[in-house]
Amino acid sequence: MARELSEKDWTLLKTLAPECDAVVCVSSGFVYRSILPPVANHYANDEQDFLERLSRLSDEDLRYLVSLVNDGSESLGCVEPKYAEIFIDFVRNRLGDEDAESILRVYEDVDECVT
């Protein structure tokens, strides 16, 4: 589900990718509509860097991001499996199995890419 990023969403994106200075995806030319895909696909250098970026989130911010994934607002469709797995494991370690399993179910059901 495509959405316009809220001010809070932009704050999270800047927390995860402080070097993000454009609202437009370089690859697609579209305005970002999600937080995780640009971080995973454009800003993280590798898996370790992605994990370190996720570690910048407070538990409150992570819960917010999980809620966006669960309600379909935050797209995981463009996130490569290795990065989705890192995100799910990160959620499991920080918030618990229930939240991680809910993200996994959403990821397995995703069939579209919304950056």
MOPAC internal coordinates of N, CA, C and O (Angstrom, degrees):
PM7 1SCF
backbone

  N    0.0000 0     0.00 0     0.00 0    0    0    0
  C    1.4528 1     0.00 0     0.00 0    1    0    0
  C    1.5271 1   108.37 1     0.00 0    2    1    0
  O    1.2310 1   119.98 1   -60.75 1    3    2    1
  N    1.3154 1   117.65 1   119.25 1    3    2    1
  C    1.4590 1   122.27 1   178.84 1    5    3    2
  C    1.5246 1   110.08 1   -75.26 1    6    5    3
  O    1.2310 1   121.28 1   -36.32 1    7    6    5
  N    1.3139 1   115.15 1   143.68 1    7    6    5
  C    1.4578 1   119.79 1   178.67 1    9    7    6
  C    1.5149 1   109.21 1  -146.16 1   10    9    7
  O    1.2310 1   121.02 1   -16.28 1   11   10    9
  N    1.3069 1   115.66 1   163.72 1   11   10    9
  C    1.4492 1   120.35 1   169.68 1   13   11   10
  C    1.5101 1   106.74 1   -88.45 1   14   13   11
  O    1.2310 1   120.62 1   -47.49 1   15   14   13
  N    1.3183 1   116.43 1   132.51 1   15   14   13
  C    1.4480 1   119.53 1   179.82 1   17   15   14
  C    1.5260 1   110.03 1   -69.31 1   18   17   15
  O    1.2310 1   121.39 1   -46.13 1   19   18   17
  N    1.3144 1   114.95 1   133.87 1   19   18   17
  C    1.4637 1   121.12 1   177.64 1   21   19   18
  C    1.5275 1   109.27 1   -79.01 1   22   21   19
  O    1.2310 1   121.05 1    -6.98 1   23   22   21
  N    1.3180 1   115.60 1   173.02 1   23   22   21
  C    1.4593 1   120.07 1   176.77 1   25   23   22
  C    1.5334 1   109.99 1   -59.74 1   26   25   23
  O    1.2310 1   120.71 1   139.86 1   27   26   25
  N    1.3291 1   116.24 1   -40.14 1   27   26   25
  C    1.4632 1   120.13 1   177.64 1   29   27   26
  C    1.5309 1   110.88 1   -63.24 1   30   29   27
  O    1.2310 1   120.34 1   138.82 1   31   30   29
  N    1.3225 1   116.95 1   -41.18 1   31   30   29
  C    1.4651 1   121.08 1   177.73 1   33   31   30
  C    1.5318 1   110.74 1   -60.35 1   34   33   31
  O    1.2310 1   120.38 1   135.75 1   35   34   33
  N    1.3347 1   116.88 1   -44.25 1   35   34   33
  C    1.4631 1   120.54 1   179.43 1   37   35   34
  C    1.5199 1   110.44 1   -63.83 1   38   37   35
  O    1.2310 1   120.51 1   142.17 1   39   38   37
  N    1.3261 1   116.63 1   -37.83 1   39   38   37
  C    1.4630 1   120.35 1   177.51 1   41   39   38
  C    1.5228 1   110.33 1   -62.17 1   42   41   39
  O    1.2310 1   120.39 1   137.13 1   43   42   41
  N    1.3393 1   116.85 1   -42.87 1   43   42   41
  C    1.4659 1   120.14 1   177.91 1   45   43   42
  C    1.5234 1   110.85 1   -64.78 1   46   45   43
  O    1.2310 1   120.45 1   136.94 1   47   46   45
  N    1.3204 1   116.74 1   -43.06 1   47   46   45
  C    1.4594 1   119.90 1   178.91 1   49   47   46
  C    1.5268 1   110.26 1   -59.62 1   50   49   47
  O    1.2310 1   120.43 1   136.83 1   51   50   49
  N    1.3258 1   116.78 1   -43.17 1   51   50   49
  C    1.4634 1   120.52 1   179.18 1   53   51   50
  C    1.5344 1   111.53 1   -69.24 1   54   53   51
  O    1.2310 1   119.76 1   150.75 1   55   54   53
  N    1.3202 1   118.07 1   -29.25 1   55   54   53
  C    1.4628 1   121.04 1   174.97 1   57   55   54
  C    1.5232 1   109.80 1   -66.15 1   58   57   55
  O    1.2310 1   121.02 1   136.75 1   59   58   57
  N    1.3141 1   115.65 1   -43.25 1   59   58   57
  C    1.4628 1   120.96 1  -178.44 1   61   59   58
  C    1.5216 1   112.71 1   -78.02 1   62   61   59
  O    1.2310 1   120.55 1   149.69 1   63   62   61
  N    1.3166 1   116.54 1   -30.31 1   63   62   61
  C    1.4646 1   121.29 1  -177.33 1   65   63   62
  C    1.5283 1   109.30 1  -140.50 1   66   65   63
  O    1.2310 1   120.37 1  -104.41 1   67   66   65
  N    1.3262 1   116.89 1    75.59 1   67   66   65
  C    1.4683 1   119.66 1  -177.23 1   69   67   66
  C    1.5252 1   113.24 1   -58.15 1   70   69   67
  O    1.2310 1   120.72 1   156.38 1   71   70   69
  N    1.3217 1   116.22 1   -23.62 1   71   70   69
  C    1.4574 1   119.86 1   179.83 1   73   71   70
  C    1.5225 1   112.91 1   -78.36 1   74   73   71
  O    1.2310 1   120.11 1   174.50 1   75   74   73
  N    1.3146 1   117.40 1    -5.50 1   75   74   73
  C    1.4680 1   121.81 1   179.08 1   77   75   74
  C    1.5258 1   107.97 1   -67.40 1   78   77   75
  O    1.2310 1   120.91 1   -65.33 1   79   78   77
  N    1.3268 1   115.87 1   114.67 1   79   78   77
  C    1.4552 1   119.24 1  -179.58 1   81   79   78
  C    1.5246 1   112.57 1  -122.57 1   82   81   79
  O    1.2310 1   121.23 1  -172.63 1   83   82   81
  N    1.3304 1   115.25 1     7.37 1   83   82   81
  C    1.4625 1   119.54 1   179.31 1   85   83   82
  C    1.5190 1   109.19 1  -130.12 1   86   85   83
  O    1.2310 1   120.99 1   -31.50 1   87   86   85
  N    1.3035 1   115.72 1   148.50 1   87   86   85
  C    1.4627 1   120.36 1   178.45 1   89   87   86
  C    1.5224 1   111.38 1   -95.16 1   90   89   87
  O    1.2310 1   121.18 1  -179.10 1   91   90   89
  N    1.3295 1   115.34 1     0.90 1   91   90   89
  C    1.4654 1   120.97 1  -175.73 1   93   91   90
  C    1.5231 1   109.54 1  -112.74 1   94   93   91
  O    1.2310 1   121.09 1   -46.60 1   95   94   93
  N    1.3167 1   115.51 1   133.40 1   95   94   93
  C    1.4601 1   122.03 1   175.87 1   97   95   94
  C    1.5246 1   108.99 1   -68.02 1   98   97   95
  O    1.2310 1   120.69 1   -55.68 1   99   98   97
  N    1.3081 1   116.28 1   124.32 1   99   98   97
  C    1.4585 1   121.55 1  -179.19 1  101   99   98
  C    1.5284 1   110.74 1   -61.65 1  102  101   99
  O    1.2310 1   120.35 1   140.21 1  103  102  101
  N    1.3277 1   116.94 1   -39.79 1  103  102  101
  C    1.4721 1   121.04 1  -176.89 1  105  103  102
  C    1.5202 1   113.15 1   -69.46 1  106  105  103
  O    1.2310 1   120.52 1   134.66 1  107  106  105
  N    1.3367 1   116.60 1   -45.34 1  107  106  105
  C    1.4655 1   119.84 1  -173.84 1  109  107  106
  C    1.5197 1   114.02 1   -98.41 1  110  109  107
  O    1.2310 1   120.65 1   155.76 1  111  110  109
  N    1.3290 1   116.36 1   -24.24 1  111  110  109
  C    1.4572 1   120.03 1  -176.19 1  113  111  110
  C    1.5149 1   113.42 1    82.03 1  114  113  111
  O    1.2310 1   120.14 1  -175.45 1  115  114  113
  N    1.3305 1   117.33 1     4.55 1  115  114  113
  C    1.4573 1   121.92 1   179.51 1  117  115  114
  C    1.5231 1   110.77 1   -98.39 1  118  117  115
  O    1.2310 1   121.08 1   -26.13 1  119  118  117
  N    1.3300 1   115.54 1   153.87 1  119  118  117
  C    1.4599 1   121.38 1   175.43 1  121  119  118
  C    1.5314 1   108.40 1   -66.43 1  122  121  119
  O    1.2310 1   120.92 1   -40.24 1  123  122  121
  N    1.3344 1   115.85 1   139.76 1  123  122  121
  C    1.4620 1   119.73 1   177.55 1  125  123  122
  C    1.5243 1   110.50 1   -57.52 1  126  125  123
  O    1.2310 1   121.08 1   -43.97 1  127  126  125
  N    1.3249 1   115.54 1   136.03 1  127  126  125
  C    1.4591 1   122.59 1   178.99 1  129  127  126
  C    1.5290 1   111.45 1  -120.70 1  130  129  127
  O    1.2310 1   120.52 1   178.37 1  131  130  129
  N    1.3257 1   116.62 1    -1.63 1  131  130  129
  C    1.4622 1   122.97 1   179.17 1  133  131  130
  C    1.5215 1   108.29 1  -144.78 1  134  133  131
  O    1.2310 1   121.01 1   -11.23 1  135  134  133
  N    1.3180 1   115.66 1   168.77 1  135  134  133
  C    1.4552 1   122.18 1  -176.83 1  137  135  134
  C    1.5287 1   111.61 1  -100.01 1  138  137  135
  O    1.2310 1   120.27 1   129.36 1  139  138  137
  N    1.3150 1   117.09 1   -50.64 1  139  138  137
  C    1.4658 1   120.80 1  -173.44 1  141  139  138
  C    1.5300 1   114.77 1   -67.02 1  142  141  139
  O    1.2310 1   118.70 1   137.20 1  143  142  141
  N    1.3323 1   120.08 1   -42.80 1  143  142  141
  C    1.4671 1   118.33 1  -179.37 1  145  143  142
  C    1.5260 1   114.67 1   -57.30 1  146  145  143
  O    1.2310 1   118.80 1   133.24 1  147  146  145
  N    1.3355 1   119.89 1   -46.76 1  147  146  145
  C    1.4647 1   117.27 1   178.91 1  149  147  146
  C    1.5292 1   112.53 1   -63.84 1  150  149  147
  O    1.2310 1   120.70 1   143.01 1  151  150  149
  N    1.3315 1   116.27 1   -36.99 1  151  150  149
  C    1.4625 1   118.72 1   179.79 1  153  151  150
  C    1.5182 1   109.86 1   -64.36 1  154  153  151
  O    1.2310 1   120.29 1   131.52 1  155  154  153
  N    1.3316 1   117.06 1   -48.48 1  155  154  153
  C    1.4677 1   121.37 1  -178.49 1  157  155  154
  C    1.5232 1   111.75 1   -67.91 1  158  157  155
  O    1.2310 1   120.15 1   138.66 1  159  158  157
  N    1.3172 1   117.32 1   -41.34 1  159  158  157
  C    1.4668 1   120.89 1  -170.56 1  161  159  158
  C    1.5202 1   115.15 1   -90.52 1  162  161  159
  O    1.2310 1   120.04 1   154.93 1  163  162  161
  N    1.3317 1   117.53 1   -25.07 1  163  162  161
  C    1.4598 1   119.31 1  -173.21 1  165  163  162
  C    1.5256 1   114.87 1  -121.25 1  166  165  163
  O    1.2310 1   119.90 1   152.57 1  167  166  165
  N    1.3208 1   117.79 1   -27.43 1  167  166  165
  C    1.4546 1   119.13 1  -172.53 1  169  167  166
  C    1.5243 1   114.00 1  -110.04 1  170  169  167
  O    1.2310 1   119.44 1   142.91 1  171  170  169
  N    1.3095 1   118.68 1   -37.09 1  171  170  169
  C    1.4675 1   120.48 1   178.86 1  173  171  170
  C    1.5244 1   109.33 1   -71.11 1  174  173  171
  O    1.2310 1   120.81 1   -47.98 1  175  174  173
  N    1.3106 1   116.05 1   132.02 1  175  174  173
  C    1.4621 1   121.26 1   179.66 1  177  175  174
  C    1.5232 1   112.46 1   -76.23 1  178  177  175
  O    1.2310 1   121.10 1   150.05 1  179  178  177
  N    1.3222 1   115.51 1   -29.95 1  179  178  177
  C    1.4531 1   121.31 1  -178.59 1  181  179  178
  C    1.5204 1   108.10 1  -167.44 1  182  181  179
  O    1.2310 1   120.50 1     5.22 1  183  182  181
  N    1.3285 1   116.66 1  -174.78 1  183  182  181
  C    1.4558 1   121.51 1  -176.14 1  185  183  182
  C    1.5278 1   111.67 1   -61.60 1  186  185  183
  O    1.2310 1   120.08 1   136.88 1  187  186  185
  N    1.3280 1   117.45 1   -43.12 1  187  186  185
  C    1.4659 1   121.01 1  -179.72 1  189  187  186
  C    1.5243 1   110.88 1   -63.57 1  190  189  187
  O    1.2310 1   120.44 1   138.89 1  191  190  189
  N    1.3076 1   116.76 1   -41.11 1  191  190  189
  C    1.4569 1   120.61 1   178.19 1  193  191  190
  C    1.5290 1   110.77 1   -63.80 1  194  193  191
  O    1.2310 1   120.40 1   138.79 1  195  194  193
  N    1.3278 1   116.85 1   -41.21 1  195  194  193
  C    1.4661 1   120.55 1   177.63 1  197  195  194
  C    1.5296 1   110.04 1   -60.11 1  198  197  195
  O    1.2310 1   120.27 1   134.23 1  199  198  197
  N    1.3224 1   117.09 1   -45.77 1  199  198  197
  C    1.4685 1   121.20 1   178.92 1  201  199  198
  C    1.5269 1   110.83 1   -61.79 1  202  201  199
  O    1.2310 1   120.45 1   137.16 1  203  202  201
  N    1.3155 1   116.75 1   -42.84 1  203  202  201
  C    1.4685 1   119.45 1   178.34 1  205  203  202
  C    1.5296 1   111.12 1   -62.62 1  206  205  203
  O    1.2310 1   120.44 1   142.53 1  207  206  205
  N    1.3188 1   116.77 1   -37.47 1  207  206  205
  C    1.4626 1   120.36 1   177.58 1  209  207  206
  C    1.5302 1   110.45 1   -65.06 1  210  209  207
  O    1.2310 1   120.09 1   136.80 1  211  210  209
  N    1.3236 1   117.43 1   -43.20 1  211  210  209
  C    1.4616 1   120.60 1   177.93 1  213  211  210
  C    1.5290 1   110.95 1   -60.89 1  214  213  211
  O    1.2310 1   120.53 1   145.57 1  215  214  213
  N    1.3109 1   116.60 1   -34.43 1  215  214  213
  C    1.4670 1   121.52 1  -178.64 1  217  215  214
  C    1.5278 1   112.65 1   -63.95 1  218  217  215
  O    1.2310 1   120.24 1   164.57 1  219  218  217
  N    1.3126 1   117.15 1   -15.43 1  219  218  217
  C    1.4679 1   120.98 1   178.34 1  221  219  218
  C    1.5246 1   112.47 1   -74.51 1  222  221  219
  O    1.2310 1   120.48 1   163.34 1  223  222  221
  N    1.3147 1   116.69 1   -16.66 1  223  222  221
  C    1.4638 1   120.62 1  -176.74 1  225  223  222
  C    1.5244 1   111.27 1   -77.90 1  226  225  223
  O    1.2310 1   121.04 1   -40.29 1  227  226  225
  N    1.3147 1   115.62 1   139.71 1  227  226  225
  C    1.4602 1   119.88 1   170.71 1  229  227  226
  C    1.5293 1   108.09 1   -74.13 1  230  229  227
  O    1.2310 1   120.30 1   -15.70 1  231  230  229
  N    1.3124 1   117.03 1   164.30 1  231  230  229
  C    1.4722 1   119.71 1   176.39 1  233  231  230
  C    1.5259 1   110.46 1   -59.70 1  234  233  231
  O    1.2310 1   120.52 1   141.82 1  235  234  233
  N    1.3187 1   116.61 1   -38.18 1  235  234  233
  C    1.4644 1   120.51 1   179.21 1  237  235  234
  C    1.5311 1   110.87 1   -62.58 1  238  237  235
  O    1.2310 1   120.64 1   134.94 1  239  238  237
  N    1.3177 1   116.37 1   -45.06 1  239  238  237
  C    1.4672 1   120.19 1   178.84 1  241  239  238
  C    1.5294 1   110.84 1   -65.75 1  242  241  239
  O    1.2310 1   120.39 1   141.34 1  243  242  241
  N    1.3211 1   116.85 1   -38.66 1  243  242  241
  C    1.4576 1   120.11 1   178.47 1  245  243  242
  C    1.5314 1   110.33 1   -65.34 1  246  245  243
  O    1.2310 1   119.90 1   138.08 1  247  246  245
  N    1.3213 1   117.80 1   -41.92 1  247  246  245
  C    1.4706 1   120.62 1   176.79 1  249  247  246
  C    1.5322 1   110.79 1   -60.80 1  250  249  247
  O    1.2310 1   120.71 1   139.41 1  251  250  249
  N    1.3095 1   116.24 1   -40.59 1  251  250  249
  C    1.4603 1   120.85 1   177.41 1  253  251  250
  C    1.5221 1   110.23 1   -60.78 1  254  253  251
  O    1.2310 1   120.38 1   133.12 1  255  254  253
  N    1.3283 1   116.89 1   -46.88 1  255  254  253
  C    1.4592 1   121.37 1   179.51 1  257  255  254
  C    1.5263 1   111.05 1   -62.76 1  258  257  255
  O    1.2310 1   120.26 1   138.47 1  259  258  257
  N    1.3207 1   117.11 1   -41.53 1  259  258  257
  C    1.4708 1   121.05 1   176.34 1  261  259  258
  C    1.5226 1   110.19 1   -61.32 1  262  261  259
  O    1.2310 1   120.09 1   138.73 1  263  262  261
  N    1.3211 1   117.44 1   -41.27 1  263  262  261
  C    1.4730 1   119.92 1   179.80 1  265  263  262
  C    1.5288 1   110.49 1   -64.26 1  266  265  263
  O    1.2310 1   120.14 1   143.64 1  267  266  265
  N    1.3320 1   117.33 1   -36.36 1  267  266  265
  C    1.4614 1   120.28 1   177.32 1  269  267  266
  C    1.5231 1   111.48 1   -65.71 1  270  269  267
  O    1.2310 1   120.62 1   139.34 1  271  270  269
  N    1.3203 1   116.43 1   -40.66 1  271  270  269
  C    1.4667 1   120.03 1   177.12 1  273  271  270
  C    1.5180 1   109.41 1   -63.25 1  274  273  271
  O    1.2310 1   120.71 1   133.70 1  275  274  273
  N    1.3153 1   116.25 1   -46.30 1  275  274  273
  C    1.4626 1   120.49 1  -176.54 1  277  275  274
  C    1.5189 1   113.51 1   -65.31 1  278  277  275
  O    1.2310 1   120.08 1   147.28 1  279  278  277
  N    1.3268 1   117.46 1   -32.72 1  279  278  277
  C    1.4719 1   117.80 1  -179.71 1  281  279  278
  C    1.5274 1   112.20 1   -90.94 1  282  281  279
  O    1.2310 1   120.79 1  -177.50 1  283  282  281
  N    1.3395 1   116.09 1     2.50 1  283  282  281
  C    1.4614 1   120.14 1   175.98 1  285  283  282
  C    1.5121 1   114.46 1    88.03 1  286  285  283
  O    1.2310 1   119.81 1  -178.52 1  287  286  285
  N    1.3244 1   117.97 1     1.48 1  287  286  285
  C    1.4587 1   120.77 1  -179.41 1  289  287  286
  C    1.5156 1   112.62 1   -75.90 1  290  289  287
  O    1.2310 1   120.64 1   145.42 1  291  290  289
  N    1.3171 1   116.38 1   -34.58 1  291  290  289
  C    1.4683 1   121.88 1  -179.06 1  293  291  290
  C    1.5157 1   108.84 1   -99.91 1  294  293  291
  O    1.2310 1   120.63 1   -60.17 1  295  294  293
  N    1.3157 1   116.40 1   119.83 1  295  294  293
  C    1.4571 1   121.65 1  -176.45 1  297  295  294
  C    1.5232 1   111.77 1   -84.04 1  298  297  295
  O    1.2310 1   121.34 1   -44.40 1  299  298  297
  N    1.3174 1   115.05 1   135.60 1  299  298  297
  C    1.4588 1   121.04 1   171.17 1  301  299  298
  C    1.5227 1   110.84 1  -110.39 1  302  301  299
  O    1.2310 1   120.56 1  -176.97 1  303  302  301
  N    1.3242 1   116.54 1     3.03 1  303  302  301
  C    1.4573 1   121.48 1  -174.78 1  305  303  302
  C    1.5108 1   114.58 1   -61.49 1  306  305  303
  O    1.2310 1   119.91 1   150.71 1  307  306  305
  N    1.3184 1   117.79 1   -29.29 1  307  306  305
  C    1.4667 1   121.01 1  -179.08 1  309  307  306
  C    1.5222 1   112.46 1   -97.03 1  310  309  307
  O    1.2310 1   120.23 1   179.99 1  311  310  309
  N    1.3043 1   117.18 1    -0.01 1  311  310  309
  C    1.4556 1   120.71 1  -177.61 1  313  311  310
  C    1.5279 1   108.77 1   -86.58 1  314  313  311
  O    1.2310 1   120.89 1   -57.43 1  315  314  313
  N    1.3301 1   115.90 1   122.57 1  315  314  313
  C    1.4610 1   120.47 1   179.08 1  317  315  314
  C    1.5268 1   110.36 1   -58.67 1  318  317  315
  O    1.2310 1   120.27 1   -31.08 1  319  318  317
  N    1.3203 1   117.09 1   148.92 1  319  318  317
  C    1.4707 1   120.47 1  -179.28 1  321  319  318
  C    1.5275 1   113.97 1   -51.36 1  322  321  319
  O    1.2310 1   119.56 1   139.74 1  323  322  321
  N    1.3231 1   118.45 1   -40.26 1  323  322  321
  C    1.4710 1   119.38 1  -178.44 1  325  323  322
  C    1.5277 1   111.40 1   -64.13 1  326  325  323
  O    1.2310 1   120.26 1   144.75 1  327  326  325
  N    1.3340 1   117.11 1   -35.25 1  327  326  325
  C    1.4613 1   120.12 1   178.50 1  329  327  326
  C    1.5251 1   111.20 1   -77.78 1  330  329  327
  O    1.2310 1   120.39 1   144.34 1  331  330  329
  N    1.3128 1   116.86 1   -35.66 1  331  330  329
  C    1.4677 1   119.86 1   175.37 1  333  331  330
  C    1.5200 1   109.84 1   -62.19 1  334  333  331
  O    1.2310 1   120.41 1   138.56 1  335  334  333
  N    1.3294 1   116.82 1   -41.44 1  335  334  333
  C    1.4651 1   120.77 1   178.87 1  337  335  334
  C    1.5249 1   110.95 1   -63.09 1  338  337  335
  O    1.2310 1   120.39 1   138.99 1  339  338  337
  N    1.3272 1   116.87 1   -41.01 1  339  338  337
  C    1.4629 1   120.38 1   177.31 1  341  339  338
  C    1.5233 1   109.90 1   -62.00 1  342  341  339
  O    1.2310 1   120.51 1   135.71 1  343  342  341
  N    1.3359 1   116.63 1   -44.29 1  343  342  341
  C    1.4618 1   120.03 1   179.61 1  345  343  342
  C    1.5294 1   110.98 1   -62.80 1  346  345  343
  O    1.2310 1   120.17 1   134.85 1  347  346  345
  N    1.3118 1   117.29 1   -45.15 1  347  346  345
  C    1.4654 1   121.30 1  -179.26 1  349  347  346
  C    1.5267 1   110.21 1   -63.23 1  350  349  347
  O    1.2310 1   119.96 1   135.11 1  351  350  349
  N    1.3252 1   117.68 1   -44.89 1  351  350  349
  C    1.4717 1   120.68 1   177.92 1  353  351  350
  C    1.5217 1   111.29 1   -63.22 1  354  353  351
  O    1.2310 1   120.97 1   141.56 1  355  354  353
  N    1.3315 1   115.75 1   -38.44 1  355  354  353
  C    1.4583 1   119.83 1   178.21 1  357  355  354
  C    1.5288 1   110.34 1   -63.13 1  358  357  355
  O    1.2310 1   120.73 1   134.49 1  359  358  357
  N    1.3260 1   116.21 1   -45.51 1  359  358  357
  C    1.4684 1   120.65 1   177.84 1  361  359  358
  C    1.5256 1   109.75 1   -61.05 1  362  361  359
  O    1.2310 1   120.09 1   136.63 1  363  362  361
  N    1.3282 1   117.43 1   -43.37 1  363  362  361
  C    1.4705 1   121.44 1   179.33 1  365  363  362
  C    1.5385 1   110.37 1   -58.17 1  366  365  363
  O    1.2310 1   120.60 1   134.28 1  367  366  365
  N    1.3150 1   116.47 1   -45.72 1  367  366  365
  C    1.4668 1   120.34 1  -177.67 1  369  367  366
  C    1.5166 1   112.94 1   -69.35 1  370  369  367
  O    1.2310 1   120.43 1   144.92 1  371  370  369
  N    1.3206 1   116.78 1   -35.08 1  371  370  369
  C    1.4707 1   119.90 1  -176.51 1  373  371  370
  C    1.5250 1   113.61 1   -90.81 1  374  373  371
  O    1.2310 1   120.64 1   141.43 1  375  374  373
  N    1.3534 1   116.39 1   -38.57 1  375  374  373
  C    1.4637 1   119.25 1  -172.60 1  377  375  374
  C    1.5305 1   114.12 1  -116.01 1  378  377  375
  O    1.2310 1   120.16 1   161.68 1  379  378  377
  N    1.3233 1   117.31 1   -18.32 1  379  378  377
  C    1.4567 1   119.96 1   176.57 1  381  379  378
  C    1.5147 1   114.16 1   114.66 1  382  381  379
  O    1.2310 1   122.12 1    -8.89 1  383  382  381
  N    1.3324 1   113.55 1   171.11 1  383  382  381
  C    1.4663 1   122.04 1  -175.46 1  385  383  382
  C    1.5202 1   113.72 1   -62.37 1  386  385  383
  O    1.2310 1   120.23 1   138.85 1  387  386  385
  N    1.3156 1   117.17 1   -41.15 1  387  386  385
  C    1.4710 1   120.45 1  -175.89 1  389  387  386
  C    1.5287 1   111.39 1   -59.73 1  390  389  387
  O    1.2310 1   120.69 1   132.29 1  391  390  389
  N    1.3282 1   116.29 1   -47.71 1  391  390  389
  C    1.4648 1   119.72 1   179.11 1  393  391  390
  C    1.5270 1   111.19 1   -65.36 1  394  393  391
  O    1.2310 1   120.58 1   139.40 1  395  394  393
  N    1.3245 1   116.49 1   -40.60 1  395  394  393
  C    1.4630 1   120.05 1   179.91 1  397  395  394
  C    1.5218 1   111.32 1   -64.03 1  398  397  395
  O    1.2310 1   120.41 1   137.64 1  399  398  397
  N    1.3064 1   116.82 1   -42.36 1  399  398  397
  C    1.4708 1   120.36 1   179.97 1  401  399  398
  C    1.5225 1   110.87 1   -66.03 1  402  401  399
  O    1.2310 1   120.06 1   144.15 1  403  402  401
  N    1.3197 1   117.50 1   -35.85 1  403  402  401
  C    1.4676 1   119.55 1   178.23 1  405  403  402
  C    1.5269 1   110.33 1   -65.20 1  406  405  403
  O    1.2310 1   120.31 1   140.92 1  407  406  405
  N    1.3346 1   117.00 1   -39.08 1  407  406  405
  C    1.4658 1   120.95 1   177.48 1  409  407  406
  C    1.5273 1   110.03 1   -66.05 1  410  409  407
  O    1.2310 1   120.52 1   137.80 1  411  410  409
  N    1.3105 1   116.62 1   -42.20 1  411  410  409
  C    1.4628 1   120.71 1   178.99 1  413  411  410
  C    1.5234 1   110.98 1   -59.87 1  414  413  411
  O    1.2310 1   120.16 1   135.84 1  415  414  413
  N    1.3216 1   117.30 1   -44.16 1  415  414  413
  C    1.4709 1   120.48 1   178.57 1  417  415  414
  C    1.5231 1   111.13 1   -61.05 1  418  417  415
  O    1.2310 1   120.35 1   136.82 1  419  418  417
  N    1.3196 1   116.93 1   -43.18 1  419  418  417
  C    1.4669 1   120.58 1   178.62 1  421  419  418
  C    1.5201 1   109.52 1   -62.98 1  422  421  419
  O    1.2310 1   120.49 1   134.10 1  423  422  421
  N    1.3262 1   116.68 1   -45.90 1  423  422  421
  C    1.4666 1   120.16 1  -178.20 1  425  423  422
  C    1.5257 1   111.00 1   -60.94 1  426  425  423
  O    1.2310 1   120.23 1   138.68 1  427  426  425
  N    1.3103 1   117.16 1   -41.32 1  427  426  425
  C    1.4634 1   120.66 1  -179.13 1  429  427  426
  C    1.5245 1   112.45 1   -67.19 1  430  429  427
  O    1.2310 1   120.53 1   155.42 1  431  430  429
  N    1.3438 1   116.60 1   -24.58 1  431  430  429
  C    1.4565 1   120.86 1  -178.50 1  433  431  430
  C    1.5295 1   113.26 1   -93.37 1  434  433  431
  O    1.2310 1   119.75 1   172.71 1  435  434  433
  N    1.3171 1   118.08 1    -7.29 1  435  434  433
  C    1.4633 1   122.42 1  -175.53 1  437  435  434
  C    1.5298 1   110.03 1   -73.33 1  438  437  435
  O    1.2310 1   121.58 1   -43.18 1  439  438  437
  N    1.3318 1   114.59 1   136.82 1  439  438  437
  C    1.4584 1   118.37 1   176.41 1  441  439  438
  C    1.5226 1   112.60 1  -135.58 1  442  441  439
  O    1.2310 1   120.10 1  -171.71 1  443  442  441
  N    1.3215 1   117.41 1     8.29 1  443  442  441
  C    1.4633 1   118.73 1   178.74 1  445  443  442
  C    1.5059 1   110.56 1  -134.11 1  446  445  443
  O    1.2310 1   121.12 1   -24.13 1  447  446  445
  N    1.2937 1   115.46 1   155.87 1  447  446  445
  C    1.4629 1   123.08 1  -178.56 1  449  447  446
  C    1.5252 1   108.63 1  -107.45 1  450  449  447
  O    1.2310 1   120.85 1   -58.65 1  451  450  449
  N    1.3243 1   115.97 1   121.35 1  451  450  449
  C    1.4656 1   121.42 1   175.33 1  453  451  450
  C    1.5081 1   106.81 1  -130.54 1  454  453  451
  O    1.2310 1   120.24 1   -75.99 1  455  454  453
  N    1.3156 1   117.15 1   104.01 1  455  454  453
  C    1.4608 1   120.45 1  -179.53 1  457  455  454
  C    1.4994 1   108.91 1   -87.30 1  458  457  455
  O    1.2310 1   120.10 1   180.00 1  459  458  457

